[in-house]
């Protein structure tokens, strides 16, 4: 039976939202935590992606706000700003509203400047923060109090009331290695550089900077400082380029308090690029609309899904193959559904 465009879109969105619930639950959001994930969670990339997709799940959106009140000290503002430079105007305005909300909640110093950075005088009427999935869905706010902070940034919603049920992050969980390193080295470029070197053979400052979402200059300075400890090493590789590396065996034994063979080492995933790719898939689904052409539908999705496949392929995680050119247009919807469910819908 041919899948309708509504079912097609719902399959993607429902599985992505379930995936986001699992990621946030693993770091303390109120929810049912699932099996341990094999990768290192990236809170900044996760937050930016959730700002846009989480609008289709008000409870998730609000629980993430609650998590930020409890765990906002772990967020790297410089990385966040770097990621948002490549994000949509919508994501930046949302981050501005969230930042002002957090500054009012007692974290003024950390978030106040970010709120100012993304504030714009909105001329148009505010749009619903939580839209319906489809244009025919109507969001009514008549007679309902409006949250003044979000309204300033162009979004209307009922006043946000934190549940105060989020747990503090447990830095010792394998997927939470970023938080452990931030506890050791502070929130900033040093922790990010160490995580990259723990999950790669070596790295040149420019490639490390691109992967971690920070400036080349800041990354290079951090690597130079770390190398002075004698625990981060340098070597020449090709055309006299200096690359940095460390003894992964010694570092992982120290961090995991077990032998290198017994330690459970999380996989590196470029979440910044992967989440951008998933937003491209979602944009393609919205663009397709209710087209009846299976060829047009499959063509647009193939292009978007190739980006997702490339990001997963670089991580080394074993996933089913992306539906390729060999899948007939009329069969692509089912192949796409199977892939999304297996990768994002199932427990890791």
SVG drawing of the C-alpha trace seen along z (x, -y; Angstrom):
<svg xmlns="http://www.w3.org/2000/svg" viewBox="-10 -47 68 53">
<polyline fill="none" stroke="black" stroke-width="0.4" points="0.0,0.0 1.4,-3.4 2.3,-5.6 0.6,-9.0 2.7,-12.1 1.2,-12.7 2.3,-9.2 5.7,-9.7 6.3,-12.9 4.9,-11.5 7.2,-8.5 10.3,-10.8 9.2,-13.3 7.9,-10.7 11.1,-8.7 13.3,-11.8 11.4,-13.1 11.7,-9.7 15.4,-9.8 15.7,-13.3 13.8,-12.1 16.4,-9.3 19.4,-11.7 18.0,-14.2 16.9,-11.5 20.5,-10.1 21.8,-13.5 19.0,-14.2 15.8,-15.3 12.7,-13.8 11.8,-10.8 12.4,-7.1 16.1,-6.5 16.9,-3.8 19.9,-1.6 23.3,-3.3 24.1,-5.0 27.4,-4.1 28.3,-7.7 29.4,-10.8 26.4,-13.2 27.0,-16.7 24.8,-19.0 25.3,-22.2 24.4,-20.6 21.6,-18.7 20.2,-21.9 20.2,-23.8 18.6,-20.9 15.9,-20.5 15.0,-24.2 13.7,-23.6 12.3,-20.1 11.2,-20.2 8.6,-22.7 6.5,-19.8 6.6,-18.3 5.8,-21.0 6.6,-18.7 10.0,-17.9 10.7,-21.6 9.7,-22.6 11.6,-19.7 14.8,-20.8 14.3,-24.3 13.9,-22.8 17.2,-20.8 19.0,-24.0 18.0,-25.6 19.6,-22.7 22.5,-22.0 23.1,-25.2 26.6,-25.5 27.7,-22.6 26.9,-24.4 29.7,-25.9 28.5,-29.3 31.3,-29.8 30.5,-26.5 26.8,-27.4 27.5,-30.7 29.6,-29.0 26.9,-26.4 24.3,-29.1 26.3,-31.1 25.3,-28.4 21.8,-28.0 18.5,-29.6 17.1,-32.9 14.4,-30.9 16.9,-28.9 18.8,-32.1 15.6,-33.9 14.6,-30.8 18.1,-30.7 17.7,-34.4 14.3,-33.7 15.7,-30.7 18.8,-32.7 16.7,-35.5 14.4,-33.0 17.5,-31.5 18.9,-34.8 15.7,-35.6 16.0,-32.2 19.2,-33.3 21.8,-32.5 22.1,-36.1 25.9,-36.3 26.1,-33.3 23.1,-33.9 22.5,-37.7 24.9,-38.5 23.6,-35.7 20.1,-37.0 21.2,-40.4 23.0,-39.0 19.9,-37.3 17.4,-40.0 15.7,-41.6 12.8,-44.1 10.1,-41.9 7.7,-43.8 5.4,-41.0 2.9,-39.3 4.5,-36.6 4.1,-33.1 3.0,-30.1 6.0,-28.5 4.3,-25.1 2.7,-25.0 0.5,-22.2 2.3,-19.6 0.2,-20.7 -1.1,-24.0 -4.7,-23.0 -3.9,-22.6 -5.0,-25.7 -3.3,-27.0 -5.7,-29.1 -4.3,-31.4 -7.4,-33.5 -7.8,-34.4 -4.7,-32.5 -1.9,-34.5 1.2,-34.9 4.8,-34.4 6.3,-37.9 9.9,-36.8 9.2,-34.5 6.8,-37.1 9.7,-39.6 11.6,-37.2 8.6,-36.6 6.9,-33.5 3.8,-33.3 3.1,-30.5 1.6,-30.2 3.8,-31.3 6.6,-28.8 6.6,-27.2 9.6,-24.9 8.8,-21.5 12.0,-21.5 12.2,-17.7 15.4,-17.4 18.3,-15.5 21.9,-16.7 24.1,-15.2 26.0,-12.1 29.5,-12.8 30.7,-9.2 28.3,-7.6 30.1,-6.6 27.9,-8.7 28.4,-11.7 32.2,-11.8 32.0,-15.5 30.7,-16.4 33.5,-14.4 36.1,-16.2 34.5,-19.6 34.6,-18.8 38.3,-18.1 39.4,-20.8 36.6,-23.4 34.0,-24.2 35.8,-25.2 38.2,-24.3 40.6,-22.1 37.9,-19.6 36.7,-19.5 40.3,-19.0 40.9,-16.1 37.6,-14.4 38.6,-14.7 42.1,-13.2 40.6,-10.4 38.4,-9.3 40.9,-9.9 44.4,-8.8 45.6,-12.4 44.5,-15.8 45.8,-19.0 44.4,-22.2 42.3,-23.2 40.6,-19.8 40.1,-19.6 38.6,-23.1 36.1,-22.2 35.0,-19.0 34.5,-20.6 32.9,-23.8 35.4,-26.3 37.8,-28.8 41.1,-27.6 43.0,-30.1 41.3,-29.2 41.7,-25.5 45.4,-25.8 46.1,-27.8 44.4,-25.1 46.4,-22.3 49.6,-24.2 48.8,-24.7 47.8,-21.0 51.0,-19.8 53.1,-21.6 51.8,-19.0 53.7,-16.3 50.5,-14.2 49.4,-15.6 52.1,-15.0 53.0,-16.4 54.5,-15.0 55.1,-16.0 52.9,-14.4 53.2,-15.3 54.5,-18.7 55.7,-19.4 52.2,-19.9 52.2,-19.5 49.4,-17.2 48.5,-16.4 47.9,-13.0 47.8,-11.3 48.2,-7.8 44.6,-6.6 45.4,-3.5 46.8,-5.5 44.1,-8.2 41.2,-5.7 42.6,-3.6 42.8,-6.8 39.3,-8.1 37.5,-4.7 39.4,-3.4 39.7,0.0 42.0,1.6 42.0,0.3 40.5,3.6 37.7,3.4 36.9,-0.3 33.8,-1.2 34.9,-4.0 32.1,-6.1 32.2,-6.7 32.8,-10.2 30.0,-11.5 30.0,-15.0 26.6,-15.9 26.8,-19.4 26.9,-18.1 24.5,-15.2 21.8,-17.4 22.2,-19.9 21.7,-16.9 18.5,-15.8 17.1,-19.3 17.8,-19.1 15.7,-15.9 12.9,-17.6 13.0,-20.6 12.8,-18.2 9.7,-16.5 8.0,-19.9 9.0,-20.9 7.6,-17.8 4.1,-18.6 1.4,-16.4 3.0,-15.7 1.7,-12.6 4.9,-12.1 6.9,-9.3 9.9,-10.2 10.0,-13.8 9.5,-12.6 12.2,-10.0 14.7,-12.2 14.5,-15.0 14.7,-12.5 17.7,-10.7 19.7,-13.9 18.9,-14.8 19.4,-11.3 22.9,-11.0 24.0,-13.8 22.8,-11.7 24.5,-8.6 27.8,-10.3 27.9,-11.6 27.1,-8.2 29.6,-6.5 32.4,-8.6 31.6,-7.6 32.1,-3.9 28.8,-3.0 27.1,0.0 23.8,-1.1 21.7,0.3 22.5,-1.1 20.8,-4.4 18.1,-3.6 20.2,-4.1 19.7,-4.7 18.8,-1.1 15.5,-1.5 12.6,-2.2 10.8,-5.5 7.5,-3.7 9.4,-1.6 11.5,-4.5 8.9,-5.5 8.9,-2.1 12.8,-1.9 13.0,-5.4 10.6,-4.4 12.5,-1.2 15.8,-3.1 14.5,-5.9 12.9,-3.4 16.0,-1.2 18.4,-4.0 16.4,-6.5 13.4,-4.6 15.1,-1.6 17.1,-1.5 20.9,-1.6"/>
</svg>
